[in-house]
Amino acid sequence: MSFLQPWMLFGLPLVALPVVIHLVHRNRHQSVRWAAMRFLVEANRMDRGMARLRHYLILLARMMAVAALLVAASRPLLSGTIGGFEWGRPEATLILLDRSASMERRDLQTGESKRLTALRRLYELFTTRRGGERLVLFESAGSEHHLLENAEGLLDLPQTRGTASTADLPGMFERALAYLAANEIGRADLWICSDLQEGDWDPESGRWKAIRERLAERKGIQLSLLAYREREEENWSVRVSNLERRQRGDRAELVMDIAVHREDAPERAGRSNRRIPVTLELNGTRSVLEGDGSDDGAVYRGHRIAVDRRLRSGWGLVSIPEDANPLDDRFYFVFAEAPPHQTVIVSDSPEIAESFRLVLETPVEPGRPQRALILPPDRVDEIDWQKTGLLIWQADLPSQRVETQLEAFVASGRSVVFFPPLKNRGGAVDGMGWGPWVSVSEEAGRGLSWWRGDEDLLGHAGSGEALPLEALRVFQLSAVETATESASLTPLARLKDGRPLLVRTTAEAGAVYFCGTLPKRPFSSWETEAVSFYVMLQRALAMGTRALSRASHVAADASLFGELKDMQKVVSAATSSVSESGLLPAVFREGDTWVAVNRTEAEDRGALVRAAEIDGLFAGLPYQRIDDWIGNQSSLTSEVWRLVLVGMAMALLAEAILCLPEKRRVATRWGVSPGGAPVRR
């Protein structure tokens, strides 16, 4: 609770006024003994205990009435939504603002987004009450904090505008705690504004345990979460992937996958058909693609756009009609001539290496050269890391020196697929190693029970048809094992007994895969069931080769500022300051190099964290969650002096009721005789 006129509280000592009056009134008359009244005195002594209690209650009611009058005059403010009281003045108020793309979801009638609603609510809060000596902003798109002179900065600063980036809530808490420690701040309020996207919070991260412990150590920290879970309006997003420029003789074309996805799509057996218009813009030419979709979206695989063969590079735009979130209704793409498709195969078996080479030197498109170089493990120094798009490693896991080169290789966006060696001699890379070779019995099931068909290496073909993996048989398996608890694996295919056959590790840019068998007998039937094996390796090569292209697609992030500041901005989704480059969808160019900046895929498909799970992160701490919604016009604080006056009236009414019984009691229990002497009835 806070007060608009706190100086009125200096009058609280007046609460003792009824007591003073009572004491003065009590000593006002002298006691005179009168024999005729001795029966009344004796009767009064009999009821003295109850009378004293009643007098105390009367005094208490009068004191409460005076206190309520003074509190009402000070104009108290109470955050009824929070339900907390702020008796101590905070030294600082810290605001953790989620500026991710999903926070731009808006109400179609008012045009106000989740982010704007949160900022407006906080602005009204801090202009009607004291927000602390310092008002500090920590926003998700930058690593620096911003000291605000007043609450108006929340609405005016560029650092509070929407972005296409992704938030890192654990990192924001760590920065806020570091600020509190560096400035030796004791009493502080932390306000968090977020829509509870799972990718932003990462509730399974081990960082939350350390954050909770550090918050518990600091006394006087009040946490308040403005949560915007509700998705009032229907929202769709569009995205381009697997873009490639192909040339056949005098003809050139762009081949791409276009995905239209509905956020929070309904899960039901029968989905109705829906036409989703997709607009494509390229070199000033606009076309509309209207395919059949469903309630949860549509995917147009292998869509082709003919281009002039003299057009070696450029940019384009794919968009859908504007809806609840304008930031995910557009997706910029860039293209350039395809770089050479080169693979390096490191193997301890020339026979198995030859199986890889035959697959990887057979091009998907006629006329496109593909080269695969076979090297034994002792000749890895001959690898041309700059020109290689895919690395196949079928040997003992690399040494620490080579592992460092592999990390840089993957960080640049290229792909690595590990296959088990014929004889496992131990070792690990990135926390993963190979288990012993074991035979897969017919009873256990040598086929696959599941594989991920929606995306990645084993995704469905462009026609939507699944890869023919039903006939694959695995006779021997060397399963990947995690050497550390921090290693994270995503299964892409499992055997019928549940053991993983193909997994992918978490990587920031490129891709690292582990396949637990070899393509030749006596390990598997992949040599005869070659279609799925061919598609898997060709997709890994295509992903790695795209990183060598002069045209790249990157996720919006503040770290891009250094890379893009010297490049020419070709087009942008919105006018932004130079310091905000890399945070909004845009296309940049420098000579023949093109860069398209878009939101991350997590912002399109991000699941929400359950509110109870968020509450669990702050269990045992002074924490309140406020479930808000877009366009909410109510205030986080309100004046409650009227309620205080009601309390004063109730106190006076109680005082009046307590005074009545004493008079009635004396009149009914005692009478006066005709001679004037009191008589008990």
Secondary structure, DSSP 8 states (H G I E B T S, - for coil): -EESSGGGGGGGGGGGHHHHHHHHHHTSS-----GGGHHHHHHHHHTHHHHHHHHHHHHHHHHHHHHHHHHHHT-EEE-TTTT----S--SEEEEEE--SGGGG-B-TTT--BHHHHHHHHHHHHHHHS---SEEEEEETT-SSEEEESSTTHHHH-GGGS--SS---HHHHHHHHHHHHHHTT--SEEEEEEE--BHHHH-TT-THHHHHHHHHHHSTTEEEEEEE-----S--EEEEEEEEEEEEETTEEEEEEEEEEEETT----S---EEEEEEEEEETTEEEEEEEEEETTEEEEEEEEEEE-TT--SEEEEEE----S-GGGSEEEEEE-----EEEEEEES-HHHHHHHHHHHTS-SSTT--EEEEEE-GGGGGG--TTT--EEEEESS---HHHHHHHHHHHHTT-EEEEE--SS-----BTTEEE---EE--TTT-SSEEEE--SSSTT---TTS---S-TT--BSEE--EEESSTT--EEEEEEETTS-EEEEEE--SSSEEEEESS-SSTTTBSTTTSHHHHHHHHHHHHHHHHHTTSSEEEEE--GGGHHHHTTSEEEEESS---GGGTTSSSEEEEETTEEEEEE--HHHHH--B--HHHHHHHTTTSSEEEEE--TT--S-S-EE-HHHHHHHHHHHHHHHHHHHHHHHHHHHHHEEE-TTS-EEE-
